[in-house]
Amino acid sequence: MNIPRSISVLLTITAIALSACTSSKPGATTGTTPGGDIVGAVAIGVGVAQTSNVALLGQEQVAGAKIAEKYFNDNGGINGTPIKLVFQDTAGDEAGAINAFQTLITQNKVVGIVGPTLSQQAFGASPIADRAKVPVLAPSNTAKGIPQIGDFVARVSAPVSVVAPNSVKAALKLNPNIKKVAVFYAQNDAFNKSETEIFQKTVKDQKLDIVTVQKFQTTDTDFQSQATAALNLKPDLVIISGLAADGGNLVRQLRELGYKGIIIGGNGLNTSNVFAVCKALCDSVLIAQAYSPELPGAVNKAFRDAYFNQYKKEPPQFSAQAFTAVQVFVEALKEVDKTSKVTQKPLSDLRVALNQQLLKGKYTTPLGDISFTPEGEIVQKDFYVAQIKMNADGKDGKFAFLK
């Protein structure tokens, strides 16, 4: 895998830091008797990418989940019973996600799982949890078909079909003269393949002309041939569906080749970690959002304050969605506990009861008020579009939300 040196260093540091604070020995937080009853803290699994190029997204999910763990334990846990998050690294592929989910289910004996990071991973790992009747809340799996994986699979990440069109409409507001569009997408990733289909449909619905569709791999670092081929067609708008490392490098190379038009990044670029990849050339990229730090409400304020106090910057969407997934599990467990103490239920029964309850509930979260369809699809009303604004030194920036 070819990863730029700056990203390799960042990932190495991240992996060391995360292994120090999130590693868990099998059984260390199991919290069950040989018969399966819960003892002590209730273990909730978090299976996200802590290593690989996907860690640029997964580290934000770890941060959001850990903030949620502290917040809800400080506020009484599950009616007095604490929660304990158990982290397993999915890395960046299906095999990593499958191994992480199997460990969480059979060794760590968690009541439910937050994860994985990528939709591609979900199609491999989530069916395993579904067959074991372990509820899964996907924090960032926005591809078509995720809730349909099974009865025990739901998501707190709004589908790409709802979110992606917003950025195209925002681009047309900024430049009503857009006519020609160049599309780029990572062909080896299920989410990006799903997202580009939505982007392309939206472009056609807006009566715009797709002049080229260029494919790449999430592991690519050199995009000169694709970028040059697209720019020779003089597009007014470029749309990229990739991850932070590959997508950020593509943005950088497009700008270095002289492209000055609007760039839309998909959800995989929806992280401040992309700033280190394209630096000053990240400036002005548009990205649709399912979260805003400015959303009013006590829970979002508590989450925003905690994140800012720790990281000295506004919380990103991936952290907010991971926090929300933990919140849904905790609030659903509190309802289950009211009728039958979670510490007295066999683990298999608790998992089933938890899954049934979480789909029935309504939750006020950092994402706003959400609920679920019977199939496990999130019902969410608040969406946004942000534009990256880089600082003068080109080393850091922020997501500026468009009105």
TIVEXLUM-803346 format. One record per residue (C-alpha): residue number from 1; residue in one letter; y, z, x. Coordinates in steps of 0.001 Angstrom, whole numbers. Layout:
<rs>
<r n="NUM" res="A" v="Y" w="Z" u="X"/>
...
</rs>
This chain:
<rs>
<r n="1" res="M" v="0" w="0" u="0"/>
<r n="2" res="N" v="3328" w="-1031" u="1456"/>
<r n="3" res="I" v="6035" w="1501" u="627"/>
<r n="4" res="P" v="9512" w="1523" u="2232"/>
<r n="5" res="R" v="9869" w="4164" u="4957"/>
<r n="6" res="S" v="12548" w="6086" u="3015"/>
<r n="7" res="I" v="10257" w="6309" u="5"/>
<r n="8" res="S" v="7254" w="7276" u="2146"/>
<r n="9" res="V" v="9216" w="10175" u="3620"/>
<r n="10" res="L" v="10370" w="11260" u="169"/>
<r n="11" res="L" v="6833" w="11123" u="-1210"/>
<r n="12" res="T" v="5436" w="13081" u="1743"/>
<r n="13" res="I" v="8009" w="15826" u="1290"/>
<r n="14" res="T" v="7396" w="15828" u="-2444"/>
<r n="15" res="A" v="3626" w="16073" u="-2039"/>
<r n="16" res="I" v="3919" w="19008" u="354"/>
<r n="17" res="A" v="6341" w="20838" u="-1910"/>
<r n="18" res="L" v="4335" w="20240" u="-5048"/>
<r n="19" res="S" v="1027" w="21214" u="-3468"/>
<r n="20" res="A" v="2588" w="24492" u="-2444"/>
<r n="21" res="C" v="3854" w="25363" u="-5901"/>
<r n="22" res="T" v="1482" w="23648" u="-8341"/>
<r n="23" res="S" v="-2004" w="23575" u="-6840"/>
<r n="24" res="S" v="-4676" w="25452" u="-8710"/>
<r n="25" res="K" v="-8202" w="26515" u="-7849"/>
<r n="26" res="P" v="-10871" w="25744" u="-10459"/>
<r n="27" res="G" v="-11200" w="28826" u="-12601"/>
<r n="28" res="A" v="-8061" w="30490" u="-11224"/>
<r n="29" res="T" v="-6298" w="30247" u="-14578"/>
<r n="30" res="T" v="-9297" w="29491" u="-16763"/>
<r n="31" res="G" v="-8676" w="32454" u="-19035"/>
<r n="32" res="T" v="-12035" w="32203" u="-20807"/>
<r n="33" res="T" v="-15177" w="34284" u="-21065"/>
<r n="34" res="P" v="-18627" w="32731" u="-20532"/>
<r n="35" res="G" v="-18720" w="32339" u="-24307"/>
<r n="36" res="G" v="-15475" w="30396" u="-24312"/>
<r n="37" res="D" v="-13060" w="33015" u="-25658"/>
<r n="38" res="I" v="-9493" w="33039" u="-24284"/>
<r n="39" res="V" v="-8677" w="35955" u="-21976"/>
<r n="40" res="G" v="-5164" w="36680" u="-20700"/>
<r n="41" res="A" v="-2793" w="33738" u="-20347"/>
<r n="42" res="V" v="-3484" w="30555" u="-22301"/>
<r n="43" res="A" v="-4009" w="27665" u="-19892"/>
<r n="44" res="I" v="-2234" w="24370" u="-20641"/>
<r n="45" res="G" v="-3018" w="21434" u="-18372"/>
<r n="46" res="V" v="-439" w="19154" u="-16794"/>
<r n="47" res="G" v="-2015" w="16011" u="-15375"/>
<r n="48" res="V" v="740" w="13875" u="-13839"/>
<r n="49" res="A" v="1369" w="11932" u="-10630"/>
<r n="50" res="Q" v="2280" w="14258" u="-7768"/>
<r n="51" res="T" v="1446" w="11698" u="-5059"/>
<r n="52" res="S" v="1560" w="7863" u="-4678"/>
<r n="53" res="N" v="4533" w="5661" u="-5524"/>
<r n="54" res="V" v="4359" w="7018" u="-9099"/>
<r n="55" res="A" v="5342" w="10488" u="-7821"/>
<r n="56" res="L" v="8979" w="9400" u="-8134"/>
<r n="57" res="L" v="8386" w="9858" u="-11873"/>
<r n="58" res="G" v="5737" w="12571" u="-11777"/>
<r n="59" res="Q" v="7808" w="15022" u="-9743"/>
<r n="60" res="E" v="10404" w="14995" u="-12545"/>
<r n="61" res="Q" v="7644" w="15794" u="-15035"/>
<r n="62" res="V" v="6438" w="18710" u="-12915"/>
<r n="63" res="A" v="10001" w="20049" u="-12833"/>
<r n="64" res="G" v="10424" w="19853" u="-16608"/>
<r n="65" res="A" v="7057" w="21442" u="-17295"/>
<r n="66" res="K" v="7701" w="24363" u="-14939"/>
<r n="67" res="I" v="11088" w="25015" u="-16534"/>
<r n="68" res="A" v="9344" w="25090" u="-19916"/>
<r n="69" res="E" v="6702" w="27519" u="-18653"/>
<r n="70" res="K" v="9334" w="30008" u="-17522"/>
<r n="71" res="Y" v="11528" w="29517" u="-20583"/>
<r n="72" res="F" v="8795" w="30091" u="-23147"/>
<r n="73" res="N" v="7180" w="32983" u="-21282"/>
<r n="74" res="D" v="10605" w="34625" u="-20997"/>
<r n="75" res="N" v="10869" w="34232" u="-24767"/>
<r n="76" res="G" v="7548" w="35870" u="-25621"/>
<r n="77" res="G" v="5019" w="33131" u="-24955"/>
<r n="78" res="I" v="2564" w="32741" u="-27823"/>
<r n="79" res="N" v="3550" w="35747" u="-29919"/>
<r n="80" res="G" v="3237" w="37957" u="-26844"/>
<r n="81" res="T" v="473" w="36080" u="-25031"/>
<r n="82" res="P" v="1760" w="34212" u="-21968"/>
<r n="83" res="I" v="999" w="30607" u="-21103"/>
<r n="84" res="K" v="-82" w="29395" u="-17689"/>
<r n="85" res="L" v="357" w="25773" u="-16668"/>
<r n="86" res="V" v="-2475" w="24317" u="-14601"/>
<r n="87" res="F" v="-1447" w="21264" u="-12572"/>
<r n="88" res="Q" v="-3732" w="18479" u="-11410"/>
<r n="89" res="D" v="-2564" w="15394" u="-9538"/>
<r n="90" res="T" v="-3364" w="12076" u="-11224"/>
<r n="91" res="A" v="-1881" w="10050" u="-8339"/>
<r n="92" res="G" v="-993" w="6524" u="-9428"/>
<r n="93" res="D" v="-4168" w="4924" u="-10758"/>
<r n="94" res="E" v="-6748" w="5264" u="-13515"/>
<r n="95" res="A" v="-9358" w="6905" u="-11265"/>
<r n="96" res="G" v="-6918" w="9644" u="-10294"/>
<r n="97" res="A" v="-6037" w="10325" u="-13920"/>
<r n="98" res="I" v="-9689" w="10410" u="-14978"/>
<r n="99" res="N" v="-10567" w="12901" u="-12228"/>
<r n="100" res="A" v="-7574" w="15099" u="-13072"/>
<r n="101" res="F" v="-8386" w="15153" u="-16788"/>
<r n="102" res="Q" v="-12054" w="15925" u="-16166"/>
<r n="103" res="T" v="-11114" w="18839" u="-13913"/>
<r n="104" res="L" v="-8625" w="20225" u="-16423"/>
<r n="105" res="I" v="-11160" w="20005" u="-19252"/>
<r n="106" res="T" v="-14361" w="21201" u="-17620"/>
<r n="107" res="Q" v="-13238" w="23460" u="-14749"/>
<r n="108" res="N" v="-9785" w="24732" u="-15675"/>
<r n="109" res="K" v="-10747" w="24901" u="-19381"/>
<r n="110" res="V" v="-7265" w="24193" u="-20682"/>
<r n="111" res="V" v="-6459" w="24182" u="-24398"/>
<r n="112" res="G" v="-4563" w="20889" u="-24131"/>
<r n="113" res="I" v="-3170" w="18419" u="-21603"/>
<r n="114" res="V" v="322" w="17087" u="-20918"/>
<r n="115" res="G" v="-102" w="13699" u="-19225"/>
<r n="116" res="P" v="-717" w="11312" u="-17652"/>
<r n="117" res="T" v="2378" w="9674" u="-16144"/>
<r n="118" res="L" v="1521" w="6000" u="-16744"/>
<r n="119" res="S" v="256" w="4219" u="-19842"/>
<r n="120" res="Q" v="-2213" w="2356" u="-17616"/>
<r n="121" res="Q" v="-3701" w="5732" u="-16686"/>
<r n="122" res="A" v="-3741" w="6905" u="-20301"/>
<r n="123" res="F" v="-6023" w="4086" u="-21398"/>
<r n="124" res="G" v="-8556" w="5314" u="-18838"/>
<r n="125" res="A" v="-8189" w="9110" u="-19016"/>
<r n="126" res="S" v="-7105" w="9976" u="-22555"/>
<r n="127" res="P" v="-10344" w="8703" u="-24181"/>
<r n="128" res="I" v="-12206" w="11309" u="-22085"/>
<r n="129" res="A" v="-10071" w="14096" u="-23552"/>
<r n="130" res="D" v="-10441" w="12644" u="-27021"/>
<r n="131" res="R" v="-14235" w="12646" u="-26776"/>
<r n="132" res="A" v="-14122" w="16263" u="-25556"/>
<r n="133" res="K" v="-11785" w="17137" u="-28476"/>
<r n="134" res="V" v="-9007" w="18300" u="-26157"/>
<r n="135" res="P" v="-5509" w="17496" u="-27460"/>
<r n="136" res="V" v="-3334" w="15305" u="-25229"/>
<r n="137" res="L" v="440" w="14976" u="-25437"/>
<r n="138" res="A" v="1622" w="11937" u="-23505"/>
<r n="139" res="P" v="5031" w="12654" u="-21956"/>
<r n="140" res="S" v="5814" w="9128" u="-20754"/>
<r n="141" res="N" v="3210" w="6727" u="-22168"/>
<r n="142" res="T" v="5269" w="4281" u="-24201"/>
<r n="143" res="A" v="2980" w="1243" u="-24270"/>
<r n="144" res="K" v="1589" w="-130" u="-27506"/>
<r n="145" res="G" v="-1662" w="1525" u="-28592"/>
<r n="146" res="I" v="-1392" w="4996" u="-27038"/>
<r n="147" res="P" v="-1687" w="7092" u="-30253"/>
<r n="148" res="Q" v="-4492" w="4797" u="-31383"/>
<r n="149" res="I" v="-6685" w="5902" u="-28463"/>
<r n="150" res="G" v="-8075" w="8701" u="-30618"/>
<r n="151" res="D" v="-7505" w="11587" u="-33016"/>
<r n="152" res="F" v="-6692" w="13994" u="-30155"/>
<r n="153" res="V" v="-4053" w="11784" u="-28500"/>
<r n="154" res="A" v="-358" w="11969" u="-29432"/>
<r n="155" res="R" v="2866" w="11328" u="-27552"/>
<r n="156" res="V" v="6372" w="12748" u="-27231"/>
<r n="157" res="S" v="7557" w="9528" u="-25588"/>
<r n="158" res="A" v="9008" w="7045" u="-28066"/>
<r n="159" res="P" v="7296" w="3630" u="-28008"/>
<r n="160" res="V" v="8893" w="879" u="-25978"/>
<r n="161" res="S" v="9293" w="-1182" u="-29148"/>
<r n="162" res="V" v="11865" w="1356" u="-30368"/>
<r n="163" res="V" v="13711" w="2050" u="-27115"/>
<r n="164" res="A" v="13842" w="-1198" u="-25112"/>
<r n="165" res="P" v="15867" w="-3372" u="-27540"/>
<r n="166" res="N" v="18814" w="-967" u="-27324"/>
<r n="167" res="S" v="19644" w="-1960" u="-23749"/>
<r n="168" res="V" v="19695" w="-5681" u="-24563"/>
<r n="169" res="K" v="22129" w="-5050" u="-27397"/>
<r n="170" res="A" v="24277" w="-2926" u="-25062"/>
<r n="171" res="A" v="24347" w="-5736" u="-22488"/>
<r n="172" res="L" v="25605" w="-8152" u="-25138"/>
<r n="173" res="K" v="28389" w="-5740" u="-26013"/>
<r n="174" res="L" v="29443" w="-5644" u="-22371"/>
<r n="175" res="N" v="29234" w="-9437" u="-22047"/>
<r n="176" res="P" v="29070" w="-11407" u="-25305"/>
<r n="177" res="N" v="28840" w="-14647" u="-23279"/>
<r n="178" res="I" v="25297" w="-14003" u="-22045"/>
<r n="179" res="K" v="23154" w="-17087" u="-22632"/>
<r n="180" res="K" v="20487" w="-17323" u="-19902"/>
<r n="181" res="V" v="18057" w="-14507" u="-19115"/>
<r n="182" res="A" v="15638" w="-14031" u="-16209"/>
<r n="183" res="V" v="12733" w="-11639" u="-16788"/>
<r n="184" res="F" v="10722" w="-9808" u="-14121"/>
<r n="185" res="Y" v="7717" w="-7553" u="-14741"/>
<r n="186" res="A" v="4855" w="-5780" u="-12951"/>
<r n="187" res="Q" v="1752" w="-7571" u="-14149"/>
<r n="188" res="N" v="-702" w="-4905" u="-12922"/>
<r n="189" res="D" v="618" w="-2132" u="-15196"/>
<r n="190" res="A" v="-115" w="-1797" u="-18926"/>
<r n="191" res="F" v="3243" w="-237" u="-19767"/>
<r n="192" res="N" v="5285" w="-2891" u="-17994"/>
<r n="193" res="K" v="3269" w="-5673" u="-19597"/>
<r n="194" res="S" v="3880" w="-4066" u="-22994"/>
<r n="195" res="E" v="7563" w="-3483" u="-22267"/>
<r n="196" res="T" v="8263" w="-7034" u="-21128"/>
<r n="197" res="E" v="6781" w="-8373" u="-24354"/>
<r n="198" res="I" v="9305" w="-6291" u="-26303"/>
<r n="199" res="F" v="12166" w="-7333" u="-24026"/>
<r n="200" res="Q" v="11246" w="-11000" u="-24350"/>
<r n="201" res="K" v="10966" w="-10779" u="-28135"/>
<r n="202" res="T" v="14358" w="-9050" u="-28312"/>
<r n="203" res="V" v="15943" w="-11739" u="-26136"/>
<r n="204" res="K" v="14582" w="-14462" u="-28404"/>
<r n="205" res="D" v="15686" w="-12571" u="-31528"/>
<r n="206" res="Q" v="19206" w="-12527" u="-30064"/>
<r n="207" res="K" v="19035" w="-16348" u="-29676"/>
<r n="208" res="L" v="19182" w="-16163" u="-25878"/>
<r n="209" res="D" v="17352" w="-18490" u="-23493"/>
<r n="210" res="I" v="14654" w="-17094" u="-21173"/>
<r n="211" res="V" v="14998" w="-19369" u="-18149"/>
<r n="212" res="T" v="12166" w="-17809" u="-16117"/>
<r n="213" res="V" v="9533" w="-15062" u="-16199"/>
<r n="214" res="Q" v="8644" w="-13762" u="-12730"/>
<r n="215" res="K" v="5619" w="-11524" u="-12079"/>
<r n="216" res="F" v="5026" w="-8962" u="-9337"/>
<r n="217" res="Q" v="2871" w="-5929" u="-8459"/>
<r n="218" res="T" v="3995" w="-2297" u="-8578"/>
<r n="219" res="T" v="2977" w="-2065" u="-4898"/>
<r n="220" res="D" v="5202" w="-4984" u="-3809"/>
<r n="221" res="T" v="8243" w="-4469" u="-1594"/>
<r n="222" res="D" v="9313" w="-8070" u="-887"/>
<r n="223" res="F" v="10736" w="-9958" u="-3870"/>
<r n="224" res="Q" v="12633" w="-12694" u="-2047"/>
<r n="225" res="S" v="10643" w="-15612" u="-3469"/>
<r n="226" res="Q" v="10764" w="-14407" u="-7095"/>
<r n="227" res="A" v="14432" w="-13421" u="-6860"/>
<r n="228" res="T" v="15475" w="-16703" u="-5238"/>
<r n="229" res="A" v="13557" w="-18761" u="-7806"/>
<r n="230" res="A" v="15248" w="-16893" u="-10653"/>
<r n="231" res="L" v="18764" w="-16973" u="-9202"/>
<r n="232" res="N" v="18542" w="-20750" u="-8670"/>
<r n="233" res="L" v="18547" w="-20965" u="-12491"/>
<r n="234" res="K" v="21850" w="-19037" u="-12648"/>
<r n="235" res="P" v="20918" w="-16332" u="-15217"/>
<r n="236" res="D" v="23624" w="-14276" u="-16945"/>
<r n="237" res="L" v="21247" w="-11332" u="-17429"/>
<r n="238" res="V" v="18244" w="-10008" u="-15496"/>
<r n="239" res="I" v="15640" w="-7698" u="-17092"/>
<r n="240" res="I" v="13196" w="-5754" u="-14906"/>
<r n="241" res="S" v="10060" w="-3945" u="-16077"/>
<r n="242" res="G" v="8665" w="-2062" u="-13097"/>
<r n="243" res="L" v="8556" w="1392" u="-11518"/>
<r n="244" res="A" v="11224" w="3146" u="-9490"/>
<r n="245" res="A" v="10074" w="1983" u="-6043"/>
<r n="246" res="D" v="9307" w="-1665" u="-6804"/>
<r n="247" res="G" v="11986" w="-2039" u="-9470"/>
<r n="248" res="G" v="14616" w="-430" u="-7270"/>
<r n="249" res="N" v="13771" w="-2754" u="-4399"/>
<r n="250" res="L" v="13993" w="-5735" u="-6728"/>
<r n="251" res="V" v="17453" w="-4628" u="-7889"/>
<r n="252" res="R" v="18555" w="-4271" u="-4271"/>
<r n="253" res="Q" v="17269" w="-7688" u="-3241"/>
<r n="254" res="L" v="18808" w="-9434" u="-6255"/>
<r n="255" res="R" v="22204" w="-7980" u="-5353"/>
<r n="256" res="E" v="21780" w="-8829" u="-1662"/>
<r n="257" res="L" v="21106" w="-12439" u="-2658"/>
<r n="258" res="G" v="24415" w="-12519" u="-4496"/>
<r n="259" res="Y" v="23543" w="-11850" u="-8145"/>
<r n="260" res="K" v="26568" w="-10251" u="-9826"/>
<r n="261" res="G" v="25518" w="-10283" u="-13487"/>
<r n="262" res="I" v="24136" w="-7477" u="-15667"/>
<r n="263" res="I" v="20738" w="-5987" u="-14802"/>
<r n="264" res="I" v="18643" w="-4100" u="-17338"/>
<r n="265" res="G" v="15999" w="-1739" u="-15991"/>
<r n="266" res="G" v="13024" w="-678" u="-18061"/>
<r n="267" res="N" v="11766" w="2859" u="-18554"/>
<r n="268" res="G" v="10075" w="2915" u="-15151"/>
<r n="269" res="L" v="13504" w="2851" u="-13501"/>
<r n="270" res="N" v="14717" w="5688" u="-15716"/>
<r n="271" res="T" v="14875" w="8231" u="-12911"/>
<r n="272" res="S" v="17500" w="9383" u="-10440"/>
<r n="273" res="N" v="14888" w="8835" u="-7726"/>
<r n="274" res="V" v="15689" w="5126" u="-7958"/>
<r n="275" res="F" v="19079" w="5890" u="-6365"/>
<r n="276" res="A" v="17427" w="6378" u="-2967"/>
<r n="277" res="V" v="15778" w="2964" u="-3261"/>
<r n="278" res="C" v="18665" w="629" u="-4161"/>
<r n="279" res="K" v="21504" w="3030" u="-3213"/>
<r n="280" res="A" v="24980" w="1574" u="-3859"/>
<r n="281" res="L" v="23382" w="-1568" u="-5286"/>
<r n="282" res="C" v="21937" w="495" u="-8175"/>
<r n="283" res="D" v="25452" w="636" u="-9609"/>
<r n="284" res="S" v="25916" w="-690" u="-13165"/>
<r n="285" res="V" v="22199" w="-1098" u="-14019"/>
<r n="286" res="L" v="21624" w="-503" u="-17742"/>
<r n="287" res="I" v="18680" w="1609" u="-18940"/>
<r n="288" res="A" v="17788" w="2635" u="-22494"/>
<r n="289" res="Q" v="17179" w="6353" u="-22910"/>
<r n="290" res="A" v="15258" w="8637" u="-25244"/>
<r n="291" res="Y" v="17130" w="11702" u="-23959"/>
<r n="292" res="S" v="20725" w="12779" u="-23401"/>
<r n="293" res="P" v="21785" w="15988" u="-21639"/>
<r n="294" res="E" v="24758" w="16020" u="-23996"/>
<r n="295" res="L" v="22656" w="16406" u="-27167"/>
<r n="296" res="P" v="23810" w="19591" u="-28941"/>
<r n="297" res="G" v="21398" w="22426" u="-29613"/>
<r n="298" res="A" v="20288" w="25720" u="-28117"/>
<r n="299" res="V" v="17004" w="24481" u="-26646"/>
<r n="300" res="N" v="18561" w="21497" u="-24932"/>
<r n="301" res="K" v="21359" w="23679" u="-23560"/>
<r n="302" res="A" v="18846" w="26153" u="-22149"/>
<r n="303" res="F" v="16809" w="23336" u="-20614"/>
<r n="304" res="R" v="19889" w="21566" u="-19252"/>
<r n="305" res="D" v="21324" w="24746" u="-17748"/>
<r n="306" res="A" v="18022" w="25723" u="-16132"/>
<r n="307" res="Y" v="17544" w="22270" u="-14640"/>
<r n="308" res="F" v="21110" w="22054" u="-13363"/>
<r n="309" res="N" v="20990" w="25528" u="-11849"/>
<r n="310" res="Q" v="17864" w="24603" u="-9914"/>
<r n="311" res="Y" v="18540" w="20990" u="-8948"/>
<r n="312" res="K" v="22368" w="20729" u="-9127"/>
<r n="313" res="K" v="22250" w="17609" u="-11280"/>
<r n="314" res="E" v="21728" w="16646" u="-14907"/>
<r n="315" res="P" v="18121" w="16591" u="-16128"/>
<r n="316" res="P" v="16463" w="13176" u="-16474"/>
<r n="317" res="Q" v="14445" w="11879" u="-19397"/>
<r n="318" res="F" v="11046" w="12390" u="-17734"/>
<r n="319" res="S" v="11760" w="16093" u="-17229"/>
<r n="320" res="A" v="12998" w="16489" u="-20809"/>
<r n="321" res="Q" v="9894" w="14827" u="-22208"/>
<r n="322" res="A" v="7573" w="17028" u="-20133"/>
<r n="323" res="F" v="9475" w="20132" u="-21279"/>
<r n="324" res="T" v="9136" w="18908" u="-24870"/>
<r n="325" res="A" v="5390" w="18373" u="-24542"/>
<r n="326" res="V" v="4899" w="21956" u="-23326"/>
<r n="327" res="Q" v="7186" w="23180" u="-26122"/>
<r n="328" res="V" v="5145" w="21419" u="-28794"/>
<r n="329" res="F" v="1947" w="22987" u="-27478"/>
<r n="330" res="V" v="3527" w="26462" u="-27385"/>
<r n="331" res="E" v="5047" w="26279" u="-30869"/>
<r n="332" res="A" v="1846" w="24886" u="-32366"/>
<r n="333" res="L" v="-173" w="27628" u="-30670"/>
<r n="334" res="K" v="2190" w="30239" u="-32121"/>
<r n="335" res="E" v="1435" w="28936" u="-35614"/>
<r n="336" res="V" v="-2303" w="28968" u="-34962"/>
<r n="337" res="D" v="-2008" w="32513" u="-33614"/>
<r n="338" res="K" v="-433" w="33737" u="-36849"/>
<r n="339" res="T" v="-3632" w="33119" u="-38790"/>
<r n="340" res="S" v="-6189" w="33779" u="-36053"/>
<r n="341" res="K" v="-5336" w="35242" u="-32645"/>
<r n="342" res="V" v="-5648" w="32587" u="-29950"/>
<r n="343" res="T" v="-7183" w="35139" u="-27599"/>
<r n="344" res="Q" v="-10031" w="35725" u="-30053"/>
<r n="345" res="K" v="-10921" w="32093" u="-30828"/>
<r n="346" res="P" v="-13623" w="30190" u="-28943"/>
<r n="347" res="L" v="-11978" w="27574" u="-26752"/>
<r n="348" res="S" v="-13550" w="24633" u="-28573"/>
<r n="349" res="D" v="-12304" w="25932" u="-31923"/>
<r n="350" res="L" v="-8836" w="26619" u="-30516"/>
<r n="351" res="R" v="-8523" w="23077" u="-29195"/>
<r n="352" res="V" v="-9334" w="21632" u="-32604"/>
<r n="353" res="A" v="-6998" w="24016" u="-34432"/>
<r n="354" res="L" v="-4219" w="23278" u="-31938"/>
<r n="355" res="N" v="-4553" w="19539" u="-32439"/>
<r n="356" res="Q" v="-4431" w="19870" u="-36205"/>
<r n="357" res="Q" v="-1381" w="22135" u="-36105"/>
<r n="358" res="L" v="717" w="20194" u="-33617"/>
<r n="359" res="L" v="526" w="17059" u="-35774"/>
<r n="360" res="K" v="1788" w="19003" u="-38805"/>
<r n="361" res="G" v="4736" w="20699" u="-37127"/>
<r n="362" res="K" v="8438" w="19906" u="-36841"/>
<r n="363" res="Y" v="10155" w="20746" u="-33579"/>
<r n="364" res="T" v="13746" w="21098" u="-32383"/>
<r n="365" res="T" v="13549" w="19989" u="-28758"/>
<r n="366" res="P" v="15690" w="18620" u="-25929"/>
<r n="367" res="L" v="14909" w="15199" u="-27438"/>
<r n="368" res="G" v="16332" w="16317" u="-30778"/>
<r n="369" res="D" v="14360" w="16991" u="-33948"/>
<r n="370" res="I" v="10909" w="15425" u="-33692"/>
<r n="371" res="S" v="7653" w="15356" u="-35609"/>
<r n="372" res="F" v="4488" w="13259" u="-35596"/>
<r n="373" res="T" v="2765" w="10778" u="-37840"/>
<r n="374" res="P" v="-847" w="11644" u="-38745"/>
<r n="375" res="E" v="-1880" w="9183" u="-36043"/>
<r n="376" res="G" v="81" w="11028" u="-33347"/>
<r n="377" res="E" v="3132" w="8798" u="-33005"/>
<r n="378" res="I" v="6410" w="10603" u="-32354"/>
<r n="379" res="V" v="9084" w="10485" u="-35037"/>
<r n="380" res="Q" v="12447" w="10622" u="-33256"/>
<r n="381" res="K" v="15894" w="9491" u="-34357"/>
<r n="382" res="D" v="18189" w="9927" u="-31324"/>
<r n="383" res="F" v="18334" w="7162" u="-28677"/>
<r n="384" res="Y" v="20890" w="6126" u="-26068"/>
<r n="385" res="V" v="21805" w="3612" u="-23383"/>
<r n="386" res="A" v="23066" w="4697" u="-19974"/>
<r n="387" res="Q" v="24633" w="2824" u="-17070"/>
<r n="388" res="I" v="24037" w="3918" u="-13497"/>
<r n="389" res="K" v="27248" w="4963" u="-11761"/>
<r n="390" res="M" v="26791" w="5468" u="-8030"/>
<r n="391" res="N" v="29022" w="7756" u="-5983"/>
<r n="392" res="A" v="31442" w="6270" u="-3441"/>
<r n="393" res="D" v="29057" w="7040" u="-558"/>
<r n="394" res="G" v="26273" w="5095" u="-2293"/>
<r n="395" res="K" v="23751" w="7876" u="-1727"/>
<r n="396" res="D" v="23695" w="9493" u="-5155"/>
<r n="397" res="G" v="24882" w="8792" u="-8659"/>
<r n="398" res="K" v="24404" w="9567" u="-12326"/>
<r n="399" res="F" v="23486" w="8058" u="-15667"/>
<r n="400" res="A" v="26703" w="7523" u="-17628"/>
<r n="401" res="F" v="25941" w="7322" u="-21334"/>
<r n="402" res="L" v="27584" w="4471" u="-23232"/>
<r n="403" res="K" v="29287" w="5261" u="-26506"/>
</rs>
